[in-house]
Amino acid sequence: MRMKIISARIAMSAQKTFEARSLCEHENYMMTLHESPGNTDNRLLITFGPANSDFSTSGFATAVAKKLGIDSIYVAQRLGTYYQGLPLEDFLGVVAPLLPGRDVITYGGSLGAWCAFYYGGPINARIIAFSPLNPGHPDYKTNGFAVPLLDYAHGDLRSAAISTHCPILAIDPYRQGDVDFTEQFIAPAYQNVIRYEVPYAGHNILDRMRRAGTLKSFVTDALAGQVPEKIVIKEEGCPHWHFERARLFRWKKDNDAAEVEYRAALKAEFNRVTVTNLVSFLLQVRTDADLRAAIAEIGPAQVLSMLPARVADPLIKAGYLQPA
């Protein structure tokens, strides 16, 4: 492991100035400490990036920590490694000197939430996790998308020390893949979680809370050691809420309800994902006339501009759409 010291002074407010200092750089990971000299706040926030993150000195929640006056460590991965290149022993070796006397918190979403558990347990951190998931886990039976990993290195959470604190965990109870992952890989080690179920939020609960303006207060309270009462997101009229309801109804084969929700999502926000799903859905379960009517209603040119080639090409060949 190659050690490198960098420094950058970032004035966040009149009260505190933060310095960024590299704790380590490795071919598969890097860790950067953001600290305010003489900081009297004893909290230390350790955060991890999502699956599509890459090397960076700052990332998930770094800015949040600074705004709250909290020292933080951002743990970055090499893109595509899913943190498998960061052995637990290496992580502990880097952060251990910084932990005595600190109120340590690990925090992340999706892959970062899994890391909050995996790396947070052995340092007895307070864990805050939104939709924990490691899509590369070889035993994740309900994984809907394959992630080729040459070497999966993360062990069972019970193979190392687990935190004595009650983790905060948020999940959409209708996202079956997320629920299955939590039940398979989190619950056996942590049966004392403070669990927030957020129906129809989807996998990215953090984004839904941000859009609803409720994320800041929730995270601020959680970082302060308080137990927030509930998670609030936008519902009726929110495109993501309607889209997630459509997904569930489609899975339940309630086609009429699914179509209603897809159309409500599209009305709330015209976007590529909803157009693609609605058209694919109509192609599968509705009549030729229904599909043609929907395309005419949306606008053939707009539909064509939104669809990926794998969906558009068969529709062009069948005469539903005209090539641009």
N, C-alpha and C positions, 0 to 999 in steps of 0.2 A: 504494500500500500504506500503510495507516494504522498507525502505531506506537502502542503503548499499553503502559504499564508497570503491572504489578500486583504485589502481593507477598502472600505468605501463608507463615507460618512453621509448619512441620509437624515436630513432634518425633517422630522414628522410633525413637530409642534414646538411651541416655545418652551415646553417643559422637558422634552426628551429628544436626544439625538441618538440615532442608532448606528452602530458600526457593523459591517458585514465581514466576517472572518471565516475563511475556509478551514474546516476541521480536517478534511481529507478529500483526496481525489483518487479514484480508482477507475479502471477501464469500464467497470459496470455500474458505478455509483459515485456520488459525491454528496458531502454534507456541509452545509453552511450555517454558521451561527450568526444570528442578528441580535445584537445586545446593546443595551444602553448602559454606558459606564456608570457605576454607582446606583443602578436601578434598585429601588427598595421593594419592588414587587417581586416576590419570590417565585412566581409562576414561571415555568419553562414549558413552552408549547412546542411539540415535535410533530411536524406534518409531513405527509407523503403525497406524491402526485397521482393522477389517474393513469389508466392504462396507456393513453396516448401521449404521456409526458416524456420529456427527454432531459438531458443535462441542463441544469439551470441553477443559479445561485439563490433564486427565490421562486416561489410558486404558490401552491395551495395555502391560503390563509396567512401568508407572510405579511401582507399589507394589513390584514385584520389585527394581527398580533401587535403590529407597530402602532396602529390607531388606539389600541387599548393599553399601550404602554407595557407590553409583555415581551420578554426575551423569547426568541424562538429559534428552532433549528429546522431548516428545510432539507429533507432527505430526497435527493433526486436519483432517478434510475437512468440507465441507458435505454433508449427507446426499444421496445420489443423484448425486454428481459423480464418484465413483470416482477421486478425486485428479487428474482431468483439468484442474481449475482451478488446479493448482499447477505452473506452469512450472518446469522444471529450473533455469533461470537465477535465478528468484526464490528457490528453495530454497537454492541455492548462495550467493546474496547474503546471506541471513539467517544461515546457519550458518558461513560461512567464517571470520569473526573468532573463532569459538570453537574451531576445530580445531587450531591449531598446538600441538604438543607433546602432543596427546591420542591415546590409543588408541581410535579411533572404531569403533563397532559399530552396524550397522543390523539390526533384528530385527522380524519380523512373521509373521503367519499368513494364508493365503489372499490377499486383495487386499493386505494389509499385507506379505506376503512378496514379492509382485511389486514393491511400492514399495521394499522393502529392497534389491532388486537395482537397480531403476531409479535411485533417488536415491543408493544407496550406492556404486555403481561410480565415479562421478566424484569422490567424496571419498576414494577408496581405503579404504573401510571393510571391516572384517571383517563378512561377511554371514551371518546365521542366518535361514533361511527354511523354514517349514512349509507344504507344499502350495501353492506359489505359483500364483495364478490371478487374472486380470483378466477377469471375465465380459463386460465391455463391449468387449473387443478386437475390432475389425471383421474381423480375419483369423482369429479363433478358430473354425475350421470345425466342431469337434465340440461347440460350445457347445449345451447342451441347453435353455437358457432365454435368451430375448432380453432384452437390456438396452438400452433406447433412450438413446443418447447423441447429443446434438446435435453435439458436436465432440470427436472423439477426438484427443488431443494427444500422448500418449506415443509416442516414436519407438522404433526398434529399439535394443536395448541396445548394439549395436556402433557406433551413431552417436555415442556419447559415450565417454569414458574408462571402462574397466572396472577393477575392483579387481585388484590384484596378489595378494591373499590368496585362498586356497582357500575358497569358500563352503561352509557346512554347509547341506544341503538334505535334508528328509525328505518322503517321499511314499509313498502306498499304491500298489503296482504294479498293483493290480486296479481302481483308479479310473481308467478309461481317459481320461476328460476331463482329469484332472490330469496324467496321463502325457503326453498329447498336447500340453498347454500347455507343459509343461517342455521337451519335445523340440523344439517349434516356436519358442519364444521365449526360453528360458533357455540350453539346450545350445549353440546356435551361438556364443554369446558366452562361455560358461563351460563349458569341457570339463574343467576341473580340480576340479569340485565333489566334496566329500566327501558321498556320497549314502547316505542311510539309507532302505532300503525296509522298510515296515511293513505286511505283508499284513493285509487286513481291518480296518485301522484306520479306513478311510473318509477323508473330506476333513478332518475335524477331529481330526487326530492329537494336537494339543495337549490337547484335552479327554480323549482316551483315555489319554494319559500322566498327566494330572492325576488321573483316576479310579484309575489304577494306582499312584499315589504315586511315579512315577519322573520327573516333569517337573522338579521343583526341582533334583535332583542333575544332570540332564542339562544344563539351562540354566546352572546355576552353573559347571559345568566348561567349557561352550562359551564363556561370557562371560570365563572366565579364560584363554582361548586354548588350552585342552586339546581333544583329540579324543575325545569319549566313545566307549566301545567299541561300544555298541549301544543301540537303543531298545526298551524293554520295555513291553508293554501287557497288559491282562488278555485272556485268550482264552476257553477253554471256560467257559461259564456267564456270559459277559459279553454283555448284550443287543446291544450295538453290533457286536461281533465276529460273532455269529450273523447279525445283520441284513445285514451286508456280505457274508457268505458266501451268504446267500439271494439277494441282488441278483446276484451273480456266477453262481450256478447258474441263476437265472431267465434271465439273458442268454444262457447257454449252452444253454438249453432243456432242462436237466436238472430236470424238474418235481418228481420225487420228492425229490431232494436239496434243492431250493429249499423245498419244503413242510416238510421236516424242520427246516431252519434257521429258517424263519419261526416255527415252533411253539416251537423252543428259545429264540428271542429273546423271544417273548411270555411264555414261562414264566419267563424271567429278569427281565423287566420289562414290566408291562402298560402300554402307552402308545398314544397315538393313531396315530402313524406306523406302528407294526408292525401294529396291528389293520387299519388302512386298506389297507396293502399286502397283508396276508394275504387279506383278503376280496376285494380286487380280483383277486388272483392266482387264487383259487379260482373266482371268477366267470368268469374267462377260460379256464382250462384244466381244471377239474374238472366233474363231473356236478352236476346239480341236487341230487341226494341228498347228495353230498359237501358242498356249500355249506350246505345246511340243517342237516346234522349238525354242521358247524363252528360255525354261529351258535348252535345249541342248546347246544353244549358251552361256548362262551364266555359265553353269556347274551344273549338278544336285546336287552334293555334296555341292557346294557353296550356291545354292538356299536353300537347306534343312537347312544348318547351320544358315541362316539368318532369316528364317521364324519362327514366333511364332507358338505354337502348334495349335492354333485355325485355322490357315491358312494351316499349313503343314499336319495336320492329314487328312483332307478331300482329299488332293492331293495324299497322300500315299494310302488312301483307293480306290481312283479312278485309281491308277496305274501310275500317273504322276511322282511320286517319289518313291524311295525305302528307307525303314527305315534304319537308320544308324546301 
